[in-house]
Each structure stands twice: as C-alpha cells, then as structure tokens.
Amino acid sequence: MNLGHGGWGARVRRRGWGRAGDSGHLVLSRISALRGAHLSDEVVTVFFHTTHRCSLQFAAATAPAEPPMTPMAPSSTPATPARPEVGEAFLRSLPKAELHIHIEGSLEPGQMFEMARRNGVDLPYASVDALRAAYAFSDLQSFLDIYYAGAAVLITERDFFEMAMAYFERAAADGVVRAELFFDPQTHTERGIAIGTVIEGLSRACREAGARLGVSADLILCFLRHLSEEDAFATLEQALPFRAHFIGVGLDSSERGHPPEKFARVFARCRELGLHVVAHAGEEGPPAYIESALDVLKVERIDHGVRAIDSPALMQRLATSGMPLTVCPLSNVKLCVFGTLAEHNLVQLLRAGLKVTINSDDPAYFGGYLLQNYVETFAALPALTRGDAIALARHSLEASFAPAADKARWLAQLQAVSAV
Ligand SMILES: [Zn+2]
C-alpha cells in the first residue's frame, strides 16, 4: 500500500502541531523517530521543550551561506587548512569503517526524484532543485514532508539497490573500507513493501560494493523501538528466510520512553540465532539506558552513547571493557544533543579511554557523509590530534563485525598510512 505523499503531512497538520518558531523550542525528541513516523499517528513523539538550550536546528540549517545537504563535494570544507596534519587529505587516506549509517537516511534529492518518476509516485516538489532546497529543513513540517516523500519512493528491489550503491560510491571516496548498514524493514513493510524486496536489494548492493568498489559491507536489521516487541518479533520472523543476508540486529528510533528492557526477549532470540546485537542508547536517553543495553540486551556496541559522560562509573566500565561507541557528531548537532560541534564531548570520551568511532547516522539529512564528519569534527575540536585520527580509524576497524583476516589487513594498511 502506498499512502501517497499527502497523507502524513495532512495528519500532522490536522493534529495541530506547531511549526518552528512557535511558543518555546519545538524539538523533535529524535529525528530517527520519524524514520518510522509515517507508520501511524501514534508513533510520532514531538516534545515541546522549554529548557532545551538548542533551538530547532532545521531553522538554523536555512542560513543562505550553507547550501542544503550537498555532501557530494566533501572537498569544499574550508576549515581544515589551518591544521594540515589532520586535514582532509590525511583523514581521507585513513582506512575506516562506518558502523552507524541508516541507509534510508542516505537518500539524496536526485535519487528521490528519479525513483519517484519511474515508480509513478507524486512528489510535492517541482524539481530536483526544489527538493534539494527542502533538505535545508526550514521547519518541522518541511522535514516531515520530505522524509515521508523519501520513504514513499522506495518501491522496488532496484530502488533499494541503487540507494545503497550511491552510498557505497561516496563511502569508497571517503576512504571507507568497511560499512555495516542499518536498515529499518518496518518502515517499508508497513507501506506494503515485501521484506524480501528490501533485503535482497540492499544485499545485492553489498555484494556489488565488495566486488566493484572494494568496500566490504554487511547489513544490520533495526527494530523501531517506538513500536512493540511483538512487532519486532513479527519482523524477525519475516526476515528469517533471508537470514543469510544480514549479520545482526539493532534498535533505533525514538529513545526516550522506550528503554532497552522493552526488547529483552527479542534480543535474546536474536543472540540465540547467532546474530550480532547493537542498540542506540545514551543519545538523548540517560546513562541507565546504556547500562540496560549492556546488561539486558548484551550488545556488542553502543550506538551514540555520548550521555555516558553523565556517569563516571559507566565511563569507567566502558573504558575497561573496551566497549565501542558509534558516535555521530554532525547528527548530534543537528538534533541538538550538542549545541555546536565545538561543544561535543568526543575529546572527553577519547581521553577517558573509551573506544570511540565517528559515523554519519543519516548523512543526506544531517549534513555530511563519513569524511565530512571527520573533517568538521577535527576543525571544530582543536584538541584532537593526528594520533586521535588514527585511533578513531583503528577503533572503527577493530569494532567492526568483519572477518578477522580482513580486519588484520585493514589495520596493517592503517599502520602503513600512519607511518608516513
Ligand atoms: Zn542512528
């Protein structure tokens, strides 16, 4: 079933939700909540914060000096020449793994328009340029409209394949040697798309990435945490005929109010099946959610995890255990987890001995792909050194679920690059 582009936006307006600039600061609890938000009216959570220190970033993204989401040109970043030892060329040269990328969040305006055309889906934008301009998210409504439109154009196996291949092309150019893609099947099955269509298209792209681009890739199926554990179990059942095509499961979408415990049974089942397990925790949620992800879900990586900083005991535990954190700096700023990149706690996490990695999250929406995240983070945080860049890349390779022989090869490459 294709709901059509008007449905979601119309529902939002009917519910009377405000626009940016209305009373107080209107902040989405988690844009990833909206990854599945078109599923039903009930699944959307919008918070009106009166104390949040960061006003809605969609509005900030409309500044005319900053073109809307054009990560195709990572070389345009102006801030790095001041520190050539951690400049773009060096950061690009490091073999890296990307461990936190939602593939649906990589859909670019040009692709969206092309898919809409060939699938006969009406987009509420007159041209690619109009669509691209809308990626600047002038307000909440503009994001909802475009995100819904984005999901609605993904219909065929080819669509999922092409979306992933476009990501892999960019990843390869950024020095990514390994990518582990999150995907949200519930976002698509709810629209009547067969789960096999989703998985087979993405899986074919993973194979093509390895063969043609030299990027090793695998899939991680994510459950939407604002939906029920019963829904997660049903999704797992649907996916099991395609078990060979994904290596793990994750937990994403709206964090607050949906603690890891809610998914204890389905994660236990996934572990029994030999799947790797990861979960978003401690992005906006408290350190207790990170502890639950470790103790109850028994995750192998924490996605985000930046709020661990609020618990010295947890920081110590994460450092001692070498638990990887997949941190997403540009996403954190766009979603107001930090007001600016300069305020990001990545340096503190690193200095505390945590196994931090850098990732892009939803790059088409949040301002850049992996290299852009590295470049802007190093520009904004002068305390970060060349050694930190090498450590971040090394962490990402070590924390990946790739075969040991591949990891050893990439780590040797990293050592060679570092020695130059
Ligand atoms: Zn994420």
Residues whose N, C-alpha, C, O or C-beta is under 5 A from the ligand:
A	BS01	ZN	D361
